[in-house]
């Protein structure tokens, strides 16, 4: 083990907490404090990216999405399904067009490369979104439900579109193995990704129904016991692994679906509080700080040019404005 990580761990926990309290006092989300601390630690190289930090960071975002799934209100989700789809559609189409347009600032790029910049703006950081919504108390309800559903959907759409652009689908995914059984020599990467997404939700929800009723039985038999938390967390981590390894979908999507399967039980809040405690105290600060720490600052400095600076500023504003306009117009159309 790299024992330097223990020092890094202590620095991140202390600095993110103080920064979070400072942001809260001036009316900003505590998440922002953690992100700023990560950038400062990364630029000054006080903390360097490491395999241990990446591991804790990955667990952090999985726990965030798992608890978000447990907080899902199915009645709100059902009522807001159509608005979420409309918001998602405009929330990916408009950013794609903005990203494609801004890419013309950079010279000597092919049309496909410029379109790739549009694909980058399609996805959102669901972990940051969920943490912020939870902090300001709007994760539950019409708006929170629609935002999280839209965020998960546009990540899935982003994965599918990205597969068509990069022409890659993991050979260990279930769809790839099915194609291999038929000795298909042709490249069907895009189709494989679509099949993987469908299989993931069909199998995940099918298995999840059984898990839901098993959890309800355990809740009645052993209420307020640690075994409920351990069982639930084990299911969440298993779903996260299966999503990434078997279906080529982000682990956070698997964790979110697992949380949804355990929702709507008398012991859901009990489990959520315990998982949330571990996430808040240990893993979440590592995730948010690692976003800034892991940026390649040396590469950014060595490749400095005013064209890249202009493009970076334009790209950031394109990302902000396009999501605001795309999702905002979608929300207005749905009478939000």
N, C-alpha and C positions, 0 to 999 in steps of 0.2 A: 504493500500500500504506500502511496505517496503521502507522507504525514504532513507535508506542506498544506495539503487540502484542509486539514483541521483548522489551521490558521486562517485560510481563505474562508472557510465556513463561518468562523467567528466574526470575521470582518464583515461579511455579507449580512449576517443576521443583525448585527448591531447597527450598521450604517443604514440598511433598508428600513429598520424600525424607526430610527430617529428621523430619517427623511420622510417616511410615511406620516409620522405624527406632525411634522412641519407642514406638509402639504394639507393635511386635514385641518390644521388651524387657520389656513388661508382659503379654505373652501374648495380644495382640489382633491381628487381621488388619491388615496394612499398608493395605489398602483403606480401612479406617475412618479412618485418619489423613488420607488424601487427601480424604475426604468432609468431615471436620471443618475442614480447611484451606480447602476451597472455601466453606463457610458463613462462616468468619471473614473471608476475603477479600471475599466478597460483601456482608456486613453493613457492614464498614468502608469499602467501596468502593475499596479499594486496587487491586483488579482489577475492571474492568467487563466485562459481557458484550459480545462483538463477533462479527462475522461470521467473522473468522479463528479465533477461539476455538471457535465452534460447528463450523466445518469440521474442525479438528483433533480435536475431541471426537467427531464422527461417525466419522471414520476410526479413532479409537481403539477404539470399541466394535465396529466391523466387524472389526478385526484380532483383538480378543479372541475373538469368536465364531468367526472363521475358524480360529484355532489350536485352539479347543475342538472344532470339527468334526474336525480332523485327529487329535485324541487319542481320538476315539470308538472304543470297542471294540465291533465289530459282534456278537460272540458274546454279550457282556454285554447289548447292546441287544436282541438277539433274545430272550434269556432273560427280560429284565425288561420286555418290551413290555406285557404285560397288567398287571403291577403299576403301571407308569408311567401307564397309562390310568386305572386305579382311583384312584391318588393324584391325578392331574390332575382327575378328575371331582369328587371331594370337595374338592379344593383350589380349585375355582372356585365350587361350589354354596354351601359354607359361608360364604366371604367375601362372596358376593353377598347372602346373607340377613343377615349381620351389618351390612354397609354400608347396606342398605335399612332395617334397624331403627334404626341410629344416626342416620340422616337425619331421624328424627322429632323430634330435638332442635331442628332448624331450623324456624321457623314458615313458614306460607304457601307450602309447596311442594306441587306436584301429585304424585300417585302415580308418574307417569313420571319426574319429577325425582328423587324419592327412590330409585327403582330405578336411576337413573343412578349414584348414589353406590355402589350395590352393584357395578355394572359396573366402576367404577374400581378396586375392591379385587380384581378377578379376576386382573389381570395382575401379573407380577413383573418386576423389573429383572434380566434374564438376564445382562447384562454383569457386574453386581456379584456375582451368584451364582457365575458361572464363575470370576471372578478370585479369589474367596474360597476356593472348592473347590480351585483349582489351588495356591493358596498353602499350604493346610494338607495338601496331598498326597492328597486323596481324589477328585479329578476322575475318575481311572480306577478302575474297579471297580463293584461292584453298586450301592452307594449313589449315587456320583457320576453314573453313567450314568442312573439312574432320576430323580435330581433335575433334571439338565439336560434330559432328554427331557420330563419333566413341565413344566418351566419354558417350554420352547419351545411345547409343546402348549397350555398355558393362555394364552399370548400370542396364538396363532392363534384359539383360542376367543373370547378377548376382542375381537379384531378383528371377528369375525363378529357377535357379540352387539352390539358398538358400532354396527355398520352398521345393524342393525335398529332401534336406538334413535335414531340420528341421521339415518337414511334417506339416506345418502350413499355413493356409490361413484364413484371417480374416473373421469371421462369418457375418460381416456387409457388406462385399463386394457383388457386384452385382451377380457374379458367384455363390457364396455360397448360396444366396437367391434363385437363379434359381434351384440349386440342391435340396434345401430344399422343393421346390414346388413339387418335384417328390419323396419326402420322402426317399431320398437316405441315407442309414445308413452307407454306406461305405465311407472310407476316400479317397477323390480324390484331395488332397491338391495341388499337382503339376499340375494336369489338370485344377483345378480352377484358378490357377495363370496364366496359358497360356490363358485361356478364358478371364480372367480379362484384360490382356494386349491387346488382340485383340479387345474386346469390347470398351476399353478406346480409342484406336486409331480410330476405326470405328465411334463411337459416337462423339468423340472429333473433328475429322476432319469434319464429317457431320454437326455438329452444327457450327463449325468454319467457314464453307463456308458462312453461313448466316450472322455470325458476321462480316466477312470480308466485305461483300457488304453493311451491315448496317454502318460500320465504314467509308467506302468510301463515302456513302451518307451524313453522318454527317460531314465528312471532307469538302465536297463541300458546305454544307449548313452553317456550323459554323466553318470556318477555324480559327486556332490560338485562340481557346477558351479553358478555363479550363475544360469545360464539356467533351471534347475529352480525356483529361488526366484521368479524374475521371472515365469515361466510360471504358477506356482501362484498367486501374488499377483494376477496379472492376471485369472485365472479367478475368484478370490474376490471381487474388486471388481466384475467383470462380473455375477456372480450377485447381489450386493448391489444393484446398479443395477436389474437386471431385476426382482427381487422388488418393489422399491419403485415403479418407474415403470410396469412392464408389468402387474403383478398386484395392486398396492395392498397388499402385505404388507410388514412391517418389513424393512429392508435387512439387519438382523442375522440374520434367518431365512435369507435367501439366502446370506449369508456362511457360516453354520453348515452348510448343505447342501453348499456348495462344498467346505468342509473335509472333510466326510464322503466326498466323491467322490475325494479325493486320499489318504485314509487307507489303511492296510494296504498300504504299498509299502516297499521297502527303503530308499528315500530320504525317506520322510515325516518322520522325526525330524530329518534334516538340514535340510529346508525349515522345519519347525516352529521349530527353534532360531533360525534367522535372522529369520523373521517376528516371533517372540516378542521378539527383541532390539530390533527397531525399535519394537514396540508398548510394551514395558516402559520404554524410555529416553525416548521422545518422546510418543507419542500417548495411551497409557493414563492417565498423570497428568493430561493435559488433559481427558480424559473425566470422570474422577472429580471433579476440582476444579470443572469446569463445572457439575455438578449443583447444587452449593451457590451458585456465583457467579451463575447465571442466574435464581435465584428472585426474584420481584418484591417485594422487601422494602418499597419505598415504598408499594405497594398494600396490603400486609399491615398496615402501620402506620396508613395512612389509614382503613382499614375496620375498625379495632379495635373489638371489643365483647366483653363477657364471654360472650355466647351463642356467639360464634364460637370463643373460647378453649375453652369447655367442649366444643363440638362437635369442635374440632381434637384435643383430648386423647382424647376418646372414640373418634374416628375412627382415631387412631394405634393405640390399644389394640385396637380392633376388627380392624384390619388384621393386627396381630401375632398376636392370639389366634386369629382365624379361620383363618389359614394354618397355624398350629401344630396346631390341632384338626383341620381338614379334611384336610390332607396327612398329619398324624400318625396319625389314625385309619385313613386309607387304607393307610398303611405297615404298621400293626399287623394290619389285615385280611389283608395279603399276607405276614404272618409275617416282617416285617423286625425 
